[in-house]
Amino acid sequence: MRKVKLKDIPEQELQSPKGKFGRMTKNISIALGRHPDSLDLTKRHPFDLALVRIPKGKTLCPYHAHAAESELYLVVSGRGNVRDKDGIAEVGAGDAFFFQPGEAHQLSNAGDEDFVYYVIADNPRSGGTTGDSCYYPDSGKWAVTRDATEEVIVKGTETDYFDGEE
């Protein structure tokens, strides 16, 4: 058995250039020995677990849909707004919700204190060669994995399937 204390896991901060998007994340699975680049499930783990904290006035990230990842959320504290295809719903401590691949979603802080939750993902996109792609409906962008460690953001125009092939 591998054991860690949450207080001992460092938080990783992510903030957008203009400050609209921001979060602090404790990557619990990595602290428990997950190797994101490994194809060996005994080293990779079949799911990823993180503790996320969204500060007051911030949104986690742009509205997006994963191509291959399912995400289960368990709210610990605070209040959040969850946007999906049906609109915006408020969630709070004790609530749980789930998104399957292809279901666009976005989380933001809806209160005066940090919005804190656990997220469990079955196919973590941070996994490089086994990660999934992500579509951003508001901007028409895609995030795709270029290689095992690098992600590239692409925004293109619609074309014919055989364009450039013959």
N, C-alpha and C positions, 0 to 999 in steps of 0.2 A: 504494500500500500504506500502510495505517495501522499504526503500531507503538507499543506501550506496554510499559513494564517493570512487572512485578507489584509490585515494591517501591514504585513511585510511585503506585499506585492506593490511595486511602484505604479503610480498612475502615469499614463501617457496622455499628453494634451494634444488636441488637434483644434486649430482655429483657422477660419477662412481669412483671406487677406483683409476684407472690410469688416470682419467681426460678426456677421450675421449667424454663421454656423460655428458651433464650438461644443466640445465635450472633453471629459476626462474618462479614461478607460483603464480598468485593471484586467489584464489578460490572464484570467485564472487558468485556462487550459495550458498556456505556455509555461506558467509557473509550476504546473503539475507535470511538465516534461513533454508537452506536445512539440513535435518537430514539423513545422509547417511545410517544409520542402520535401519531406519523405513521402514515398508512396506506400510505405509499410504501415498498415493501420495500427500496429502495436506501438508505433512511434508517432503516428499522426493523430490518432484518436478519431472515432467516428462522428464526433461533434465538437463544437467549440463553445466555451462558456466564458462570458465576460461580464463584469460589473461596470455599468455605464452611469455617469453623472453628467446631466445637462444643466449648466448654470442658468439662473434667472435671465430671461430675455433672449435665450439662444435656441437655435434649432439644430438638431443632430447633423443633418446633411440634406441635400436637395431631395425632392420627391423622386423615388426610384423604384425599380422592380428588378429583382434578381432572376436570372434565367434558370439557375439550378439550385438555389439555396432556399431552404425553409427556415423561418425564424420564429422562435417561441419567446415571448416576453413575459416577465414576472415583475410587477411594480413593487418596489420596496418602500419608497417614500416620495412625497411631493405630489404635484399634479402635472399631468402632461396632456397635450393635444396630440391625437393620432389622426393623421389625414390618410384616407384611402379613397377608392373609387366612389364611395357613397358620401363623402364629405369629411367633416371633422367631428371626432368624438373625444370627450374628456375622459381620462383614466386617472386612477389614484391608487394608493397603497392597497395591496391585496388583489388588484385586478391582474388578469392574465389575458393575453391575446396572441394570435398566431397569423403569420403570413406565409402562404405557399409560393413557390416559384411563379413568376408572372404577375403577382399581385402587388401593384405599386403602393408605396407607403412612405410616410414621413413622420417623425416624432419631434415635438418641441416642448419646451417648458411652458406651462400654463399658470404658474404660481409665483410666489415670492421667495420660495426656498428651492434648493436644488431638486431636480426631478431625477430619481435614482431607480434603476431597474437592472435585472439580470436579463441577458439575451443568450439563448442557446441556438446555435446554428448547426445544421446537419452537413453542410458542405461549405466550410468557411472560404470566402473569396480571397482571404489572405494566403490561401494555400498554393499559390503559384500555379504549377502545372495541373493541379486538380481543382482549382478555383473556378468560379463561374463568372459570366459577364453580367453587366448591370445596365439597364436602360433608364434614361432620365426623360420622362414624358414632357415636362415643362420646357425643356431646352432642346430636345431631339438628339441628345448625346448618348454615346455608348462608352462604358468603361470595359476594356478587354485586357486580358493578360497577354503581354508580349512574350515573356519567358517566365521562368520560375520565380523571378523576384520583381519584375517591373510591370506596372499597369500603364496603359496608354488610354487617353480620352479621345474619342473620335466623333466628329460631327460631319455627316456627309449628306449627299442627296440621293434620292431614289434613282435606281437604274435598272436596266433589264438584266435578268439572270445571266445571260450570255455575253453581256457587254465586256469587251476586252479579252474574251476567251477564244474568239474565232477570227 
